Amino acid sequence: MSAYGDAGLGLLGDPMRRAIFETLARRPSSVGELAEQLPISRPAVSQHLKALKDGGLVVSHAEGTRRIYRLNPQGVAALRSWLDGVWEHALADFHKFAEQAVADENAGTDPADQPRKEQP
């Protein structure tokens, strides 16, 4: 698993961080702009941005006296890559289950009656 996958999912588990992340996905913003759109204070927005930045999902740059935050394309790509891998594994398992169900149906057995094999 990539370094961003585990950290990114944990970071996005918080509803306010997820809201900030989604807002930054639409457009880069300053702390003040984010605080105006959310029901939390500027210091709280700053704390969430620090966590997202430390986790590699957000980057910032200075514009005059303000810092502008945006999504980090590398961090988001790594998170997406990890999620794609999880999704591919889930689809492969579903495909195997569906094939087994068809085979069991053709053999006259009910797949629900069969013991389920645990994946390591």
C-alpha distance (Angstrom), angle and dihedral (degrees) to the residues before:
residue distance angle dihedral
M1 . . .
S2 3.78 . .
A3 3.75 122.3 .
Y4 3.80 90.5 -112.9
G5 3.81 97.5 49.0
D6 3.79 99.0 71.0
A7 3.79 95.7 33.5
G8 3.80 93.3 44.2
L9 3.76 94.6 52.5
G10 3.78 91.8 48.0
L11 3.78 91.5 48.8
L12 3.79 92.9 49.7
G13 3.80 92.0 50.3
D14 3.80 89.6 83.5
P15 3.84 110.7 84.5
M16 3.82 94.7 -140.6
R17 3.81 92.9 48.5
R18 3.78 88.8 48.7
A19 3.82 89.9 50.6
I20 3.81 90.6 50.0
F21 3.81 90.5 47.0
E22 3.82 91.3 50.4
T23 3.80 91.9 46.8
L24 3.81 91.2 51.0
A25 3.80 89.0 48.8
R26 3.81 87.1 62.9
R27 3.81 95.9 45.0
P28 3.80 142.4 -21.8
S29 3.81 112.2 -93.9
S30 3.78 143.8 -179.5
V31 3.80 124.3 -120.0
G32 3.80 89.7 -102.2
E33 3.79 93.7 50.9
L34 3.80 90.5 49.8
A35 3.83 92.7 47.2
E36 3.83 90.1 52.6
Q37 3.81 90.1 57.3
L38 3.80 98.1 43.3
P39 3.81 134.6 60.0
I40 3.82 92.7 -119.0
S41 3.80 135.9 86.2
R42 3.79 127.5 -99.8
P43 3.82 91.9 -106.8
A44 3.81 89.8 53.0
V45 3.83 90.7 49.3
S46 3.82 88.8 49.8
Q47 3.81 91.4 52.0
H48 3.80 91.9 50.2
L49 3.81 91.4 46.8
K50 3.81 90.3 51.1
A51 3.81 90.4 53.4
L52 3.82 91.7 47.8
K53 3.80 90.7 46.8
D54 3.81 93.2 47.7
G55 3.82 87.8 49.8
G56 3.80 91.5 54.3
L57 3.80 96.9 -114.7
V58 3.83 97.7 107.0
V59 3.80 135.3 40.7
S60 3.79 130.7 -173.0
H61 3.77 141.0 -158.1
A62 3.79 134.0 -170.0
E63 3.79 121.8 -103.7
G64 3.77 107.0 -179.6
T65 3.79 107.1 -57.2
R66 3.82 94.2 -18.4
R67 3.78 132.0 81.0
I68 3.78 114.5 -136.9
Y69 3.80 116.6 -151.2
R70 3.79 126.7 -155.5
L71 3.78 137.1 163.7
N72 3.80 116.1 -79.3
P73 3.82 104.8 -122.5
Q74 3.82 92.5 -153.1
G75 3.80 93.1 51.2
V76 3.79 93.5 46.2
A77 3.83 91.0 46.7
A78 3.81 91.1 51.3
L79 3.81 91.1 48.9
R80 3.79 91.0 48.3
S81 3.80 91.6 47.8
W82 3.80 90.5 52.9
L83 3.82 91.6 48.2
D84 3.81 90.7 47.9
G85 3.81 89.0 54.7
V86 3.80 91.6 51.1
W87 3.81 90.4 47.2
E88 3.81 92.8 49.2
H89 3.81 90.4 51.4
A90 3.81 91.3 49.4
L91 3.81 91.7 49.2
A92 3.81 91.5 48.4
D93 3.81 90.4 52.1
F94 3.81 90.9 47.7
H95 3.81 90.2 49.9
K96 3.83 91.1 51.4
F97 3.81 90.8 48.8
A98 3.81 92.0 48.6
E99 3.81 91.9 49.1
Q100 3.81 90.6 48.9
A101 3.80 91.0 48.9
V102 3.81 90.8 53.0
A103 3.81 91.4 46.6
D104 3.82 91.0 48.7
E105 3.81 91.0 47.6
N106 3.79 90.7 51.0
A107 3.81 89.2 48.8
G108 3.82 91.0 49.4
T109 3.81 97.9 -112.4
D110 3.77 128.7 122.0
P111 3.84 112.3 -122.3
A112 3.81 89.5 -147.5
D113 3.81 88.5 64.6
Q114 3.81 92.0 56.6
P115 3.82 120.6 90.7
R116 3.78 111.6 -108.2
K117 3.80 116.6 -117.1
E118 3.80 114.6 -131.3
Q119 3.81 117.8 -130.9
P120 3.82 115.5 -134.0
